[in-house]
Amino acid sequence: MNELLSSDLSILLVEPSVTQRKIIAKELQEEGIEQIDFAEDFHSAKQHLSKNIPDLLISSMHFKDGDAYQLQKYLNTELSDYSIPFMLISSETRRQQLESFKQSGVIAILPKPFSKLHLGKAINATLDILAPQELELDLYDVHDLRVLVVDDSALARKHIIRILNNLGAQRFVEAEDGAQALAILENEMFDLIVTDYNMPEVNGQELTEQIRNSDKHSHIPVLMVTSEANDTHLANIAQCGVNALCDKPFEPDTVKKLIYQLLEQS
């Protein structure tokens, strides 16, 4: 159980439409959330953030003076020390338009309209980040777990490490792509590898194949995180030897369960 409850959360909702603000606020209130502040555009959001840091920022895609890309960039640069969870609510469905959000560690991307199930999962993911529970393992001391995190997005690596750190892991090595990961593996050993799929030079599938063909590292569990939505493509990835697949954006509780299964399996 999380000590932090949904009723404890403070939220900044950035939405230009008064009607949409009312609809989303009502849904949040039905989840038990009452501490909701509003902003209608990028400028008013920055003004609010200069005075109050929310537990979660929820944003629509477009404002009159900017968009969610700019807002998220502002959070990741000017307010990076706060690591504010970011949730996007958008009617956008084009993969290329959403890819940067998936790669940057958003807590959730909800469609318009979204279901109570969508929102409930996103709120739970926020609670898991803000009030994490340490992973209890029989075969490993989670504090000594050696983890290699491979992703060409620095923001994605930061998000993955934050999730794993919340579970109790403390020993991380980062690689910007599969090629760098292979170079690191020549000299170091790990208990777990978490890798992205889409990367330059050597992608996650190629990295995993080389790991599986290695006498030294073939036993290491590999968790692949990917924004690929094509089932056929996911099936091809699964055949390369990964132990588990996780979608971007991913829920912390899902990652926790997958890592437990990977490390405790006989």
Disulfide bonds with the S-S distance in Angstrom:
none
